[in-house]
Amino acid sequence: MTHHYPCHPCHPSRPFSHTGTHLPSDSRAECDPPAPPETPETSETSETPETNCPASAEPSQSRHRDSSEDSNSPTNDSSSRKPDFSEEPEGFKNLAKVMVFLFELSMLPAALLVCSLRGIPAGTMFASPIQPAPQAAAGAAIGLAAGIIVLLIVTRFKIFKGVLDMISEVQASVGLTHVQWAFLSLAAALGEETLFRGALQPLMGILLSSVLFILLHGYLTSKDSGMRIMGVLLFGLSCVLGLLFREMGMIAAISCHFFYDLTLTTGLMLTGNLPDPENQDS
């Protein structure tokens, strides 16, 4: 059998077969200019380790492998990293915080507009025979209890995973701290209770205003069963807020709403179900 050796830029004499015969001229043309032929004895005794031709391709292949390794390294492959809310640009998070606060506070002028259309003074929404302190205390107790109950429910049963994911996505966009969540809870309590309880409830009643309240939060329109169940729970809480407003006053409803939100978000952070930007390295 005749064995053909590949050409090698360092050995132009390689266009010979193992038997010492010349290879075809087209094979010789693919190599470097021919050198004086060697004798068969010299060709047999001066064997060198065979390498793939051309050897000059090895550096480029090495560079290609290096670039591939660099592109696949953990520091460059962003798709392999776990999403983290801290990766959002700081300017974007600050803008998102402002927009969320403004959305909640925008319900105050909406409530004033409804009162103006009804032809009643806006101050009547806060009128009550009960002093503000007892109202605030009663609302705080009910809101704290409701927050603890809902916290235990959503963290215990897997059906509420969609609810936790939704809250986590909001936190991923804004990165609120404990103090900022407290201010947002206060803004939500002021805006939402003034609009739904103070302005709309006297027109629509407790049930219809509570339905609108839940629709605003998007729970009943979701396809996730856990979200819909959460909507039913919050519908009951909204009815409680309506009763507090009717029987005690606006301060009681605002206090209940505030302490419910604050208890739930703080509990989710402490149990690790909500990202905490103050402890992101832990």
Summary of the structure (lengths in Angstrom):
residues: 282
radius of gyration: 37.4
end to end distance: 69.9
largest distance: 120.2
contacts: 792
relative contact order: 0.12
helix: 69%
strand: 2%
